[in-house]
Amino acid sequence: MNFLELVKQRYSCRAYKPLGVEKEKLEYILECVRLAPSAVNKQPWCFRIVSKEEDKVRLQQCYNRDWFKTAPMYVVASVLHDEEWVRSDGKHHGDIDIAIAVEHLCLAATEQGLAACWVCNFDAVLCKELFNLSDNEEPAVLIPLGYAEDEVKPKNRKPIEAIVR
């Protein structure tokens, strides 16, 4: 599949089949994440795999939605603030770097026949507490991962003329 077709297939899945994710596919996806670029190659991130039932239940407290509970596993993507690059004007790049890596994850999942969704509207303070994250680690994105129960939704995007100047 070419890159444009891959991008067209990636969508925010909100219904998952009760099937596990194969170890080989997860390893492939995580290797794609590992190779994601970051500012000054700092790689200021941590990706936690949440697949044990008791850990999934804890994470679901941070984002209590029925559709979220259908995922067979999750990835918690965190920024490590003491490792992120800071531009000379004080701008921190950890959020940008984690975004690049998370989209690598989502695109790799799509290529492997899996589905994912960015979840940023969650209780990050509770997540940090429940998973005993260090002071420098900020959970930025929760990513449910699995086989889609629903289908690719048409994307409502602006025309090219509206975004390119």
ChimeraX commands (.cxc) that place a marker at each C-alpha (Angstrom):
marker #1 position 0.00,0.00,0.00 radius 0.5
marker #1 position 1.39,3.41,-0.87 radius 0.5
marker #1 position 1.60,6.15,1.74 radius 0.5
marker #1 position -1.44,8.09,0.53 radius 0.5
marker #1 position -3.59,4.93,0.69 radius 0.5
marker #1 position -2.25,4.21,4.19 radius 0.5
marker #1 position -3.15,7.73,5.35 radius 0.5
marker #1 position -6.63,7.35,3.87 radius 0.5
marker #1 position -7.12,4.08,5.79 radius 0.5
marker #1 position -6.00,5.48,9.18 radius 0.5
marker #1 position -8.90,6.77,11.25 radius 0.5
marker #1 position -9.95,7.18,14.87 radius 0.5
marker #1 position -11.44,3.78,15.67 radius 0.5
marker #1 position -14.04,3.73,18.42 radius 0.5
marker #1 position -15.11,0.07,18.41 radius 0.5
marker #1 position -12.80,-2.94,18.72 radius 0.5
marker #1 position -13.21,-6.68,18.28 radius 0.5
marker #1 position -12.46,-8.84,21.33 radius 0.5
marker #1 position -9.28,-10.19,19.74 radius 0.5
marker #1 position -5.76,-9.82,21.05 radius 0.5
marker #1 position -2.94,-8.15,19.15 radius 0.5
marker #1 position -0.27,-10.53,17.95 radius 0.5
marker #1 position 3.14,-10.09,19.58 radius 0.5
marker #1 position 4.85,-9.77,16.19 radius 0.5
marker #1 position 2.53,-6.95,15.11 radius 0.5
marker #1 position 3.02,-5.10,18.39 radius 0.5
marker #1 position 6.80,-5.45,18.10 radius 0.5
marker #1 position 6.69,-4.12,14.53 radius 0.5
marker #1 position 4.58,-1.11,15.60 radius 0.5
marker #1 position 6.88,-0.34,18.52 radius 0.5
marker #1 position 9.92,-0.50,16.24 radius 0.5
marker #1 position 8.25,2.09,14.00 radius 0.5
marker #1 position 7.70,4.24,17.11 radius 0.5
marker #1 position 11.32,3.78,18.16 radius 0.5
marker #1 position 12.48,5.12,14.80 radius 0.5
marker #1 position 10.31,8.26,14.91 radius 0.5
marker #1 position 12.23,11.51,14.62 radius 0.5
marker #1 position 12.47,13.99,17.48 radius 0.5
marker #1 position 14.05,17.39,18.06 radius 0.5
marker #1 position 17.82,16.99,18.36 radius 0.5
marker #1 position 17.16,13.22,18.47 radius 0.5
marker #1 position 16.33,13.48,22.19 radius 0.5
marker #1 position 13.53,10.86,22.00 radius 0.5
marker #1 position 11.91,12.25,25.18 radius 0.5
marker #1 position 9.22,9.63,25.48 radius 0.5
marker #1 position 8.05,6.50,27.19 radius 0.5
marker #1 position 5.45,4.10,25.79 radius 0.5
marker #1 position 3.73,1.87,28.33 radius 0.5
marker #1 position 1.86,-1.20,27.10 radius 0.5
marker #1 position -1.30,-1.81,29.10 radius 0.5
marker #1 position -2.66,-5.29,28.43 radius 0.5
marker #1 position -3.19,-6.96,31.82 radius 0.5
marker #1 position -6.83,-6.86,32.83 radius 0.5
marker #1 position -6.24,-5.13,36.18 radius 0.5
marker #1 position -4.11,-2.44,34.48 radius 0.5
marker #1 position -6.72,-1.94,31.75 radius 0.5
marker #1 position -9.40,-1.39,34.41 radius 0.5
marker #1 position -7.18,1.18,36.13 radius 0.5
marker #1 position -6.54,3.02,32.88 radius 0.5
marker #1 position -10.25,3.00,32.01 radius 0.5
marker #1 position -10.84,5.10,35.14 radius 0.5
marker #1 position -8.88,7.88,33.40 radius 0.5
marker #1 position -11.20,7.87,30.39 radius 0.5
marker #1 position -14.52,6.28,31.28 radius 0.5
marker #1 position -16.17,5.74,27.89 radius 0.5
marker #1 position -17.92,2.55,26.79 radius 0.5
marker #1 position -16.19,2.46,23.41 radius 0.5
marker #1 position -12.77,2.83,25.05 radius 0.5
marker #1 position -13.40,-0.29,27.11 radius 0.5
marker #1 position -13.77,-2.40,23.95 radius 0.5
marker #1 position -10.05,-2.18,23.13 radius 0.5
marker #1 position -8.01,-5.30,23.94 radius 0.5
marker #1 position -4.97,-3.21,24.87 radius 0.5
marker #1 position -3.71,0.34,25.27 radius 0.5
marker #1 position -0.52,2.31,24.91 radius 0.5
marker #1 position 0.16,5.22,27.25 radius 0.5
marker #1 position 2.45,7.70,25.50 radius 0.5
marker #1 position 4.30,9.99,27.91 radius 0.5
marker #1 position 6.64,12.93,27.53 radius 0.5
marker #1 position 9.79,12.81,29.64 radius 0.5
marker #1 position 10.20,16.50,30.38 radius 0.5
marker #1 position 13.75,16.23,31.69 radius 0.5
marker #1 position 14.81,14.76,28.33 radius 0.5
marker #1 position 12.97,17.04,25.88 radius 0.5
marker #1 position 14.79,19.60,23.78 radius 0.5
marker #1 position 14.13,23.25,24.63 radius 0.5
marker #1 position 14.60,25.86,21.93 radius 0.5
marker #1 position 16.63,29.01,22.75 radius 0.5
marker #1 position 13.42,31.03,23.20 radius 0.5
marker #1 position 12.20,28.57,25.85 radius 0.5
marker #1 position 9.79,26.53,23.69 radius 0.5
marker #1 position 9.64,22.89,24.83 radius 0.5
marker #1 position 9.39,20.31,22.05 radius 0.5
marker #1 position 8.28,17.23,24.00 radius 0.5
marker #1 position 4.65,17.56,22.91 radius 0.5
marker #1 position 5.69,17.86,19.27 radius 0.5
marker #1 position 8.00,14.85,19.55 radius 0.5
marker #1 position 5.39,12.65,21.23 radius 0.5
marker #1 position 2.86,13.63,18.54 radius 0.5
marker #1 position 5.21,12.49,15.79 radius 0.5
marker #1 position 5.87,9.17,17.55 radius 0.5
marker #1 position 2.17,8.54,18.26 radius 0.5
marker #1 position 1.25,9.10,14.63 radius 0.5
marker #1 position 4.01,6.66,13.64 radius 0.5
marker #1 position 2.28,4.20,15.99 radius 0.5
marker #1 position -1.15,4.81,14.45 radius 0.5
marker #1 position 0.10,4.54,10.87 radius 0.5
marker #1 position 2.09,1.38,11.62 radius 0.5
marker #1 position -0.98,-0.14,13.30 radius 0.5
marker #1 position -3.07,0.66,10.23 radius 0.5
marker #1 position -0.47,-0.92,7.95 radius 0.5
marker #1 position -0.63,-4.07,10.11 radius 0.5
marker #1 position -4.42,-4.29,9.78 radius 0.5
marker #1 position -5.05,-2.87,13.25 radius 0.5
marker #1 position -6.82,0.26,14.39 radius 0.5
marker #1 position -6.08,2.94,16.96 radius 0.5
marker #1 position -7.35,6.26,18.24 radius 0.5
marker #1 position -5.72,9.31,19.81 radius 0.5
marker #1 position -7.24,10.00,23.23 radius 0.5
marker #1 position -6.04,13.26,24.74 radius 0.5
marker #1 position -9.17,14.16,26.74 radius 0.5
marker #1 position -8.36,11.97,29.74 radius 0.5
marker #1 position -7.50,12.54,33.39 radius 0.5
marker #1 position -3.70,12.78,33.11 radius 0.5
marker #1 position -3.27,13.51,36.83 radius 0.5
marker #1 position -5.16,10.34,37.77 radius 0.5
marker #1 position -3.22,8.33,35.15 radius 0.5
marker #1 position 0.07,9.55,36.58 radius 0.5
marker #1 position -1.08,8.61,40.09 radius 0.5
marker #1 position -2.55,5.19,39.20 radius 0.5
marker #1 position 0.57,4.12,37.31 radius 0.5
marker #1 position 3.03,5.76,39.73 radius 0.5
marker #1 position 4.76,7.80,37.04 radius 0.5
marker #1 position 7.82,9.86,37.95 radius 0.5
marker #1 position 7.67,13.64,38.39 radius 0.5
marker #1 position 9.27,14.28,34.99 radius 0.5
marker #1 position 6.85,11.98,33.11 radius 0.5
marker #1 position 3.61,13.42,31.74 radius 0.5
marker #1 position 1.10,11.06,30.14 radius 0.5
marker #1 position 0.12,12.86,26.94 radius 0.5
marker #1 position -1.90,10.39,24.85 radius 0.5
marker #1 position -3.80,7.15,25.47 radius 0.5
marker #1 position -3.98,4.91,22.41 radius 0.5
marker #1 position -6.45,2.02,22.33 radius 0.5
marker #1 position -5.13,-0.62,19.94 radius 0.5
marker #1 position -6.76,-3.63,18.35 radius 0.5
marker #1 position -8.80,-4.94,15.44 radius 0.5
marker #1 position -11.57,-2.61,14.33 radius 0.5
marker #1 position -15.18,-3.58,14.86 radius 0.5
marker #1 position -16.34,-0.51,12.95 radius 0.5
marker #1 position -15.32,0.70,9.49 radius 0.5
marker #1 position -13.16,3.51,8.17 radius 0.5
marker #1 position -15.11,6.74,8.37 radius 0.5
marker #1 position -14.93,9.30,5.56 radius 0.5
marker #1 position -12.62,12.14,6.53 radius 0.5
marker #1 position -13.97,15.68,6.46 radius 0.5
marker #1 position -10.93,17.68,5.45 radius 0.5
marker #1 position -10.43,21.22,4.22 radius 0.5
marker #1 position -9.54,21.63,0.54 radius 0.5
marker #1 position -5.85,22.00,-0.26 radius 0.5
marker #1 position -6.36,25.69,-1.13 radius 0.5
marker #1 position -7.51,26.37,2.43 radius 0.5
marker #1 position -4.36,25.01,4.06 radius 0.5
marker #1 position -1.55,25.85,1.64 radius 0.5
marker #1 position -0.43,29.46,1.16 radius 0.5
marker link #1:1,2 radius 0.2
marker link #1:2,3 radius 0.2
marker link #1:3,4 radius 0.2
marker link #1:4,5 radius 0.2
marker link #1:5,6 radius 0.2
marker link #1:6,7 radius 0.2
marker link #1:7,8 radius 0.2
marker link #1:8,9 radius 0.2
marker link #1:9,10 radius 0.2
marker link #1:10,11 radius 0.2
marker link #1:11,12 radius 0.2
marker link #1:12,13 radius 0.2
marker link #1:13,14 radius 0.2
marker link #1:14,15 radius 0.2
marker link #1:15,16 radius 0.2
marker link #1:16,17 radius 0.2
marker link #1:17,18 radius 0.2
marker link #1:18,19 radius 0.2
marker link #1:19,20 radius 0.2
marker link #1:20,21 radius 0.2
marker link #1:21,22 radius 0.2
marker link #1:22,23 radius 0.2
marker link #1:23,24 radius 0.2
marker link #1:24,25 radius 0.2
marker link #1:25,26 radius 0.2
marker link #1:26,27 radius 0.2
marker link #1:27,28 radius 0.2
marker link #1:28,29 radius 0.2
marker link #1:29,30 radius 0.2
marker link #1:30,31 radius 0.2
marker link #1:31,32 radius 0.2
marker link #1:32,33 radius 0.2
marker link #1:33,34 radius 0.2
marker link #1:34,35 radius 0.2
marker link #1:35,36 radius 0.2
marker link #1:36,37 radius 0.2
marker link #1:37,38 radius 0.2
marker link #1:38,39 radius 0.2
marker link #1:39,40 radius 0.2
marker link #1:40,41 radius 0.2
marker link #1:41,42 radius 0.2
marker link #1:42,43 radius 0.2
marker link #1:43,44 radius 0.2
marker link #1:44,45 radius 0.2
marker link #1:45,46 radius 0.2
marker link #1:46,47 radius 0.2
marker link #1:47,48 radius 0.2
marker link #1:48,49 radius 0.2
marker link #1:49,50 radius 0.2
marker link #1:50,51 radius 0.2
marker link #1:51,52 radius 0.2
marker link #1:52,53 radius 0.2
marker link #1:53,54 radius 0.2
marker link #1:54,55 radius 0.2
marker link #1:55,56 radius 0.2
marker link #1:56,57 radius 0.2
marker link #1:57,58 radius 0.2
marker link #1:58,59 radius 0.2
marker link #1:59,60 radius 0.2
marker link #1:60,61 radius 0.2
marker link #1:61,62 radius 0.2
marker link #1:62,63 radius 0.2
marker link #1:63,64 radius 0.2
marker link #1:64,65 radius 0.2
marker link #1:65,66 radius 0.2
marker link #1:66,67 radius 0.2
marker link #1:67,68 radius 0.2
marker link #1:68,69 radius 0.2
marker link #1:69,70 radius 0.2
marker link #1:70,71 radius 0.2
marker link #1:71,72 radius 0.2
marker link #1:72,73 radius 0.2
marker link #1:73,74 radius 0.2
marker link #1:74,75 radius 0.2
marker link #1:75,76 radius 0.2
marker link #1:76,77 radius 0.2
marker link #1:77,78 radius 0.2
marker link #1:78,79 radius 0.2
marker link #1:79,80 radius 0.2
marker link #1:80,81 radius 0.2
marker link #1:81,82 radius 0.2
marker link #1:82,83 radius 0.2
marker link #1:83,84 radius 0.2
marker link #1:84,85 radius 0.2
marker link #1:85,86 radius 0.2
marker link #1:86,87 radius 0.2
marker link #1:87,88 radius 0.2
marker link #1:88,89 radius 0.2
marker link #1:89,90 radius 0.2
marker link #1:90,91 radius 0.2
marker link #1:91,92 radius 0.2
marker link #1:92,93 radius 0.2
marker link #1:93,94 radius 0.2
marker link #1:94,95 radius 0.2
marker link #1:95,96 radius 0.2
marker link #1:96,97 radius 0.2
marker link #1:97,98 radius 0.2
marker link #1:98,99 radius 0.2
marker link #1:99,100 radius 0.2
marker link #1:100,101 radius 0.2
marker link #1:101,102 radius 0.2
marker link #1:102,103 radius 0.2
marker link #1:103,104 radius 0.2
marker link #1:104,105 radius 0.2
marker link #1:105,106 radius 0.2
marker link #1:106,107 radius 0.2
marker link #1:107,108 radius 0.2
marker link #1:108,109 radius 0.2
marker link #1:109,110 radius 0.2
marker link #1:110,111 radius 0.2
marker link #1:111,112 radius 0.2
marker link #1:112,113 radius 0.2
marker link #1:113,114 radius 0.2
marker link #1:114,115 radius 0.2
marker link #1:115,116 radius 0.2
marker link #1:116,117 radius 0.2
marker link #1:117,118 radius 0.2
marker link #1:118,119 radius 0.2
marker link #1:119,120 radius 0.2
marker link #1:120,121 radius 0.2
marker link #1:121,122 radius 0.2
marker link #1:122,123 radius 0.2
marker link #1:123,124 radius 0.2
marker link #1:124,125 radius 0.2
marker link #1:125,126 radius 0.2
marker link #1:126,127 radius 0.2
marker link #1:127,128 radius 0.2
marker link #1:128,129 radius 0.2
marker link #1:129,130 radius 0.2
marker link #1:130,131 radius 0.2
marker link #1:131,132 radius 0.2
marker link #1:132,133 radius 0.2
marker link #1:133,134 radius 0.2
marker link #1:134,135 radius 0.2
marker link #1:135,136 radius 0.2
marker link #1:136,137 radius 0.2
marker link #1:137,138 radius 0.2
marker link #1:138,139 radius 0.2
marker link #1:139,140 radius 0.2
marker link #1:140,141 radius 0.2
marker link #1:141,142 radius 0.2
marker link #1:142,143 radius 0.2
marker link #1:143,144 radius 0.2
marker link #1:144,145 radius 0.2
marker link #1:145,146 radius 0.2
marker link #1:146,147 radius 0.2
marker link #1:147,148 radius 0.2
marker link #1:148,149 radius 0.2
marker link #1:149,150 radius 0.2
marker link #1:150,151 radius 0.2
marker link #1:151,152 radius 0.2
marker link #1:152,153 radius 0.2
marker link #1:153,154 radius 0.2
marker link #1:154,155 radius 0.2
marker link #1:155,156 radius 0.2
marker link #1:156,157 radius 0.2
marker link #1:157,158 radius 0.2
marker link #1:158,159 radius 0.2
marker link #1:159,160 radius 0.2
marker link #1:160,161 radius 0.2
marker link #1:161,162 radius 0.2
marker link #1:162,163 radius 0.2
marker link #1:163,164 radius 0.2
marker link #1:164,165 radius 0.2
view
